[in-house]
């Protein structure tokens, strides 16, 4: 197989996302417990459940969903990007972030808006601080960099995703970095794959797409002519009837060397 380039998803492929979110939820609940009588685990679970419920009901949900922006990102993002839809989201999201924690407090019998505002700020700070690279990520990128062109293709808001990339200190390994919010469409739409391929100046058939999402990464890759490498860190089962074609499955990034 003659491969010229590898394109990587960001969240849950190169950097932690789920773990960082839960760490921030737990830290925020721990702070709340010191301020009032709450049970931390049901508290943060109520907050996260409410966040997802309000996110799906929000007027901006279709816009966010098309770009792959999740409720957990809504809980800490500022969305300071150009454009009327971004401005609408920027104006709406502070109230959403506070409402999430107000609900969690109310479930345990507390009505305390000032504390909810504090918790929204603490969650944002903790979520930023909790992000980590997967242990093998940088070593693998160092090893690949001299032989292949490398790109990042990530769904999300430009300011959030660029902040994550800057914090990871990985940008210098990549020849192209494309964020769905800068293109106007998100994975699995073939147009966003075309954008990163054009920036890398490589053909689709000579490119691997490495990502953790069957729906976003693998389906988009197969529809765009790339070979999809599914990184399945949790050992999930794969529905053989899924529309996404998977070229290979790996448990961590080190296993890429077996494929190349």
C-alpha positions as CSV (number, residue, x, y, z in Angstrom):
1,X,0.0,0.0,0.0
2,X,1.5,3.3,-1.1
3,X,0.6,5.9,1.5
4,X,1.6,9.6,1.1
5,X,-0.3,11.1,4.1
6,X,-2.2,10.5,7.3
7,X,-5.0,12.6,8.6
8,X,-5.8,12.5,12.3
9,X,-8.9,13.3,14.2
10,X,-8.2,15.3,17.3
11,X,-10.5,14.5,20.2
12,X,-10.2,10.9,21.6
13,X,-7.6,10.2,18.9
14,X,-4.7,12.4,19.8
15,X,-6.0,14.1,23.0
16,X,-8.4,13.1,25.7
17,X,-11.9,14.4,25.6
18,X,-14.3,12.1,27.5
19,X,-11.8,11.6,30.3
20,X,-11.1,15.4,30.5
21,X,-14.8,16.1,30.6
22,X,-15.5,13.7,33.5
23,X,-12.4,14.9,35.4
24,X,-13.8,18.4,35.1
25,X,-17.3,17.3,36.2
26,X,-15.8,15.5,39.2
27,X,-13.7,18.5,40.2
28,X,-16.6,20.9,39.9
29,X,-18.8,18.6,42.0
30,X,-16.1,18.4,44.6
31,X,-16.1,22.2,44.9
32,X,-19.9,22.2,45.1
33,X,-19.8,19.7,47.9
34,X,-17.6,22.0,50.0
35,X,-20.1,24.8,49.5
36,X,-23.4,23.0,50.3
37,X,-24.8,19.6,51.2
38,X,-24.7,17.6,47.9
39,X,-23.9,14.1,46.9
40,X,-21.1,14.6,44.3
41,X,-21.7,11.7,41.8
42,X,-25.5,12.2,41.3
43,X,-24.8,15.9,41.2
44,X,-22.4,15.9,38.3
45,X,-24.4,13.2,36.5
46,X,-27.5,15.4,36.8
47,X,-25.5,18.4,35.4
48,X,-24.3,16.4,32.4
49,X,-27.6,14.9,31.7
50,X,-29.2,18.4,31.8
51,X,-26.5,19.8,29.6
52,X,-27.3,17.2,26.9
53,X,-31.0,17.8,27.2
54,X,-30.8,21.6,26.9
55,X,-28.2,21.3,24.1
56,X,-30.5,19.2,21.9
57,X,-33.4,21.6,22.6
58,X,-31.4,24.7,21.8
59,X,-32.2,26.8,18.7
60,X,-28.5,26.6,17.7
61,X,-28.4,22.8,17.9
62,X,-28.8,22.1,14.1
63,X,-25.9,24.5,13.5
64,X,-23.7,22.9,16.2
65,X,-24.6,19.4,15.3
66,X,-23.6,19.9,11.7
67,X,-20.2,21.0,12.8
68,X,-19.8,18.3,15.5
69,X,-20.0,20.6,18.5
70,X,-21.1,18.6,21.5
71,X,-23.0,19.5,24.7
72,X,-19.8,19.0,26.8
73,X,-18.1,21.6,24.6
74,X,-21.0,23.9,25.1
75,X,-20.5,23.6,28.8
76,X,-17.1,25.4,28.6
77,X,-16.8,27.0,25.2
78,X,-16.9,30.8,24.6
79,X,-17.5,30.5,20.8
80,X,-15.7,33.7,19.9
81,X,-15.7,33.3,16.2
82,X,-16.7,35.5,13.3
83,X,-20.3,35.2,11.8
84,X,-23.8,35.8,12.9
85,X,-24.5,32.2,13.9
86,X,-21.3,32.2,16.1
87,X,-22.4,35.5,17.7
88,X,-25.8,34.0,18.4
89,X,-24.2,31.0,20.0
90,X,-21.7,33.2,21.9
91,X,-24.6,35.2,23.3
92,X,-26.7,32.2,24.3
93,X,-24.1,29.9,25.8
94,X,-23.4,31.7,29.1
95,X,-27.0,31.3,30.3
96,X,-26.9,27.6,29.2
97,X,-23.7,27.0,31.2
98,X,-25.2,28.4,34.3
99,X,-28.6,26.7,33.8
100,X,-26.8,23.3,33.8
101,X,-25.4,23.8,37.3
102,X,-28.6,25.5,38.6
103,X,-30.5,22.3,37.6
104,X,-28.0,20.0,39.4
105,X,-28.3,22.1,42.5
106,X,-32.1,22.1,42.4
107,X,-32.2,18.4,42.1
108,X,-30.5,18.2,45.5
109,X,-32.7,20.9,47.0
110,X,-30.6,24.0,46.5
111,X,-31.5,27.3,44.8
112,X,-28.2,29.2,44.4
113,X,-27.6,31.1,41.2
114,X,-24.4,32.7,42.4
115,X,-22.9,29.3,43.1
116,X,-24.1,28.0,39.7
117,X,-22.2,30.9,38.1
118,X,-19.1,29.9,40.1
119,X,-19.5,26.2,39.1
120,X,-19.8,27.2,35.4
121,X,-16.5,29.0,35.7
122,X,-14.8,26.3,37.6
123,X,-15.9,23.7,35.1
124,X,-14.5,25.7,32.2
125,X,-11.1,26.1,34.0
126,X,-11.0,22.4,35.0
127,X,-11.9,21.2,31.5
128,X,-9.1,23.2,30.0
129,X,-6.6,22.0,32.6
130,X,-7.7,18.3,32.3
131,X,-6.9,17.9,28.6
132,X,-4.0,15.5,28.0
133,X,-2.2,13.8,25.1
134,X,-2.6,10.1,24.8
135,X,0.7,8.7,26.0
136,X,1.9,7.4,22.6
137,X,0.7,10.3,20.5
138,X,3.7,12.6,20.2
139,X,6.2,9.7,19.8
140,X,4.2,8.3,16.9
141,X,3.9,11.7,15.2
142,X,7.6,12.2,15.5
143,X,8.2,8.9,13.9
144,X,5.8,9.5,11.0
145,X,6.7,13.1,10.3
146,X,9.8,12.4,8.2
147,X,8.1,10.0,5.9
148,X,4.5,11.2,5.5
149,X,2.5,14.4,5.2
150,X,0.4,14.8,8.3
151,X,-2.9,16.6,8.8
152,X,-5.5,17.2,11.5
153,X,-9.2,17.2,10.5
154,X,-11.4,18.0,13.5
155,X,-15.0,18.8,14.0
156,X,-15.8,21.7,16.3
157,X,-15.7,25.4,16.9
158,X,-12.5,27.1,15.6
159,X,-11.6,28.8,18.9
160,X,-12.1,25.7,21.0
161,X,-10.3,23.3,18.7
162,X,-7.4,25.7,18.0
163,X,-7.1,26.2,21.8
164,X,-6.9,22.4,22.3
165,X,-4.3,22.1,19.6
166,X,-2.2,25.0,21.0
167,X,-2.4,23.4,24.5
168,X,-1.3,20.0,23.1
169,X,1.8,21.6,21.5
170,X,1.4,19.3,18.5
171,X,0.8,21.9,15.7
172,X,4.4,21.8,14.4
173,X,4.0,18.2,13.4
174,X,1.3,18.9,10.9
175,X,1.3,20.2,7.3
176,X,-2.5,21.0,7.4
177,X,-5.0,21.6,10.2
178,X,-8.6,21.9,9.3
179,X,-11.5,22.7,11.7
180,X,-15.0,22.1,10.6
181,X,-16.2,25.4,11.9
182,X,-13.8,27.2,9.6
183,X,-15.1,25.3,6.6
184,X,-18.8,25.5,7.4
185,X,-19.4,21.7,7.2
186,X,-18.2,18.9,9.4
187,X,-17.3,15.2,9.1
188,X,-18.7,13.0,7.6
189,X,-19.4,15.6,4.8
190,X,-17.0,14.9,2.0
191,X,-16.4,18.6,1.4
192,X,-14.4,18.9,4.6
193,X,-12.2,15.9,3.6
194,X,-11.7,17.5,0.2
195,X,-10.5,20.7,2.0
196,X,-7.8,19.0,4.0
197,X,-6.7,16.8,1.0
198,X,-6.3,20.0,-1.1
199,X,-4.2,21.6,1.7
200,X,-2.0,18.5,1.9
201,X,-1.8,18.2,-2.0
202,X,-2.3,14.5,-1.8
203,X,-4.9,12.2,-3.5
204,X,-7.6,10.5,-1.4
205,X,-6.5,7.0,-2.4
206,X,-3.0,7.6,-0.9
207,X,-4.3,8.9,2.4
208,X,-5.2,7.3,5.7
209,X,-7.9,8.8,8.0
210,X,-7.2,7.9,11.7
211,X,-10.1,8.5,14.0
212,X,-12.3,7.1,16.8
213,X,-15.8,7.8,15.4
214,X,-17.5,5.4,13.0
215,X,-20.1,8.0,12.2
216,X,-17.9,11.0,11.6
217,X,-14.4,9.7,10.8
218,X,-14.8,6.3,9.2
219,X,-18.0,7.0,7.3
220,X,-16.6,10.3,6.0
221,X,-13.4,8.6,5.0
222,X,-15.1,5.8,3.1
223,X,-17.4,8.3,1.3
224,X,-14.5,10.5,0.4
225,X,-12.2,7.7,-1.0
226,X,-9.7,7.6,2.0
227,X,-8.7,4.5,3.8
228,X,-10.2,4.6,7.3
229,X,-8.2,3.5,10.3
230,X,-10.5,3.1,13.3
231,X,-8.8,3.7,16.6
232,X,-10.8,1.6,19.1
233,X,-9.2,2.2,22.5
234,X,-12.1,0.8,24.4
235,X,-12.5,-2.4,22.4
236,X,-16.0,-1.6,21.2
237,X,-17.8,-4.1,18.9
238,X,-18.2,-3.0,15.3
239,X,-21.5,-3.6,13.5
240,X,-20.6,-5.3,10.3
241,X,-23.6,-3.7,8.6
242,X,-22.5,-0.2,9.4
243,X,-22.2,2.0,6.3
244,X,-18.6,3.0,7.2
245,X,-15.9,0.8,5.6
246,X,-12.9,0.3,7.9
247,X,-9.6,-0.5,6.3
248,X,-8.0,-1.5,9.6
249,X,-8.7,-1.3,13.4
250,X,-6.1,-0.4,16.0
251,X,-6.2,-0.2,19.8
252,X,-3.7,2.7,20.0
253,X,-1.6,4.9,17.7
254,X,1.5,2.7,18.1
255,X,-0.3,0.0,16.0
256,X,-0.2,2.3,12.9
257,X,3.3,1.0,12.2
258,X,1.8,-2.5,11.5
259,X,-0.3,-1.0,8.7
260,X,2.1,1.3,7.0
